């Protein structure tokens, strides 16, 4: 993945870090044909987005995407996910653990969505539009994200997540 050094995008990343109070240095990288943005690196974190997203999305569309991935970093979700994977390897035969891990991943995305909405003055329509723009820009992706949850979701899971984001009656307590 190639690090993005364009001044405007780096400034956007720094603004998002300040908005969430993330003190750690985070690099933003582009990878061609990636189907969904993701956070990598437990010690040296990187947000990786598709090169197509960088080329086609404006800063207003990229902002909630970066905020979402930074929310995962702030919440230490990479560490929790590593623990989940280790437990799932050890107890691969236990269906309760598979269900629990699925529920934790789903709730993790909801919390990060709520963090984004809270930090963008509940601009739910703009956030949903950003998610759809990411999907559209990545439509022909040939590099799968191995079933990661998040924007990589498809079908009913994505519809449910978008409906939740767009529900202005829902109270956000973050």
C-alpha positions in Angstrom: 0.0 0.0 0.0 1.3 3.4 -1.0 1.2 6.2 1.6 -0.9 9.2 0.6 1.0 12.4 0.9 -1.3 14.9 -0.8 -1.4 17.9 1.4 -5.2 18.3 1.4 -5.9 14.6 2.3 -3.2 14.7 5.0 -4.8 17.8 6.5 -8.1 16.0 6.4 -6.6 13.0 8.3 -5.1 15.4 10.9 -8.4 17.2 11.3 -10.2 13.9 11.9 -7.5 12.8 14.4 -8.0 16.0 16.3 -11.8 15.7 16.1 -11.6 12.2 17.8 -8.7 13.0 20.1 -6.5 10.4 18.5 -2.9 11.1 19.6 -1.1 8.3 17.8 0.4 9.0 14.3 -1.7 7.3 11.7 -0.8 6.9 8.1 -3.3 6.9 5.3 -2.5 4.5 2.4 -4.1 3.6 -0.9 -4.3 0.2 -2.4 -5.7 -0.5 -5.8 -8.9 -2.6 -6.1 -9.6 -2.8 -2.3 -13.3 -3.3 -1.7 -13.6 -1.6 1.6 -11.6 0.8 3.8 -9.9 -0.8 6.7 -7.6 -0.2 9.7 -4.3 -2.2 9.9 -1.4 -2.2 12.3 -1.6 -2.6 16.0 1.7 -0.8 16.6 1.9 1.4 13.5 -1.7 2.0 12.5 -2.6 2.7 8.9 -6.0 3.4 7.4 -6.0 1.7 4.0 -8.5 2.9 1.3 -8.8 2.0 -2.3 -7.0 4.1 -4.8 -10.3 4.4 -6.6 -11.9 6.0 -3.5 -9.1 8.5 -3.3 -9.5 9.4 -6.9 -13.3 9.6 -7.0 -14.4 10.8 -3.5 -14.1 14.4 -2.4 -12.9 15.4 1.1 -16.5 15.7 2.5 -17.1 12.1 1.4 -13.8 10.8 2.7 -14.2 12.5 6.2 -16.7 10.1 7.7 -14.8 7.1 6.3 -11.6 8.3 8.0 -13.5 9.1 11.2 -15.0 5.6 11.2 -11.6 3.9 10.9 -10.1 6.3 13.5 -13.0 5.4 15.9 -11.9 1.7 15.6 -8.3 2.8 16.5 -9.5 5.0 19.5 -11.6 2.1 20.8 -8.7 -0.4 20.4 -10.8 -2.6 18.2 -7.8 -4.2 16.5 -6.7 -5.6 19.9 -10.1 -6.8 20.7 -10.5 -8.4 17.3 -7.1 -10.1 17.7 -8.3 -11.6 21.0 -11.5 -12.7 19.3 -9.6 -14.5 16.5 -7.3 -16.2 19.0 -10.3 -17.5 21.0 -12.0 -18.6 17.8 -8.9 -20.6 16.8 -8.7 -22.2 20.2 -12.4 -23.0 20.4 -13.2 -23.3 16.7 -15.7 -26.1 17.5 -17.9 -23.9 19.8 -20.9 -22.4 18.0 -21.6 -20.0 20.9 -18.2 -18.4 20.4 -18.8 -17.9 16.6 -22.2 -16.3 17.4 -20.7 -14.1 20.1 -17.9 -12.9 17.8 -20.4 -12.1 15.1 -22.5 -10.1 17.5 -19.4 -8.2 18.9 -18.3 -7.3 15.3 -21.8 -6.1 14.5 -22.0 -4.0 17.6 -18.5 -2.6 17.1 -19.6 -1.2 13.7 -22.7 0.3 15.3 -20.7 2.1 17.9 -18.2 3.4 15.3 -21.1 4.6 13.2 -22.5 6.4 16.3 -19.2 8.0 17.0 -19.1 9.3 13.4 -22.6 10.7 13.7 -21.9 12.3 17.0 -18.8 14.0 15.6 -20.4 15.2 12.4 -23.5 16.8 14.1 -25.7 13.9 13.0 -25.2 14.4 9.3 -26.6 11.0 8.7 -27.5 11.6 5.1 -23.9 12.7 4.3 -22.5 9.7 6.1 -24.8 7.2 4.3 -24.0 8.9 1.0 -20.3 8.5 1.8 -20.8 4.8 2.4 -22.6 4.4 -0.9 -19.9 6.4 -2.7 -17.3 4.1 -1.3 -19.2 1.1 -2.5 -19.8 2.6 -5.9 -16.1 3.6 -6.4 -15.1 0.0 -5.3 -17.7 -1.8 -7.4 -15.3 -3.6 -9.6 -12.9 -4.5 -6.9 -11.0 -7.7 -7.4 -9.2 -7.6 -4.0 -11.7 -8.9 -1.4 -11.4 -7.9 2.2 -12.0 -11.5 3.4 -15.5 -10.9 4.8 -14.6 -8.0 7.0 -17.6 -6.3 8.5 -18.2 -2.7 7.9 -18.6 -1.1 4.5 -17.6 -4.4 3.0 -21.0 -5.7 4.1 -23.5 -6.4 1.3 -27.2 -7.0 1.0 -29.4 -7.0 4.1 -26.7 -6.3 6.6 -25.7 -3.1 4.7 -29.4 -2.1 4.3 -29.9 -2.5 8.0 -26.8 -0.5 8.8 -27.8 2.3 6.5 -31.4 2.4 7.8 -30.0 2.7 11.4 -27.7 5.5 10.3 -30.5 7.4 8.6 -33.0 7.0 11.5 -33.1 10.5 12.9 -35.4 9.4 15.8 -32.7 7.2 17.2 -30.9 8.7 20.2 -27.1 8.7 20.0 -25.4 8.8 23.4 -21.7 9.1 22.8 
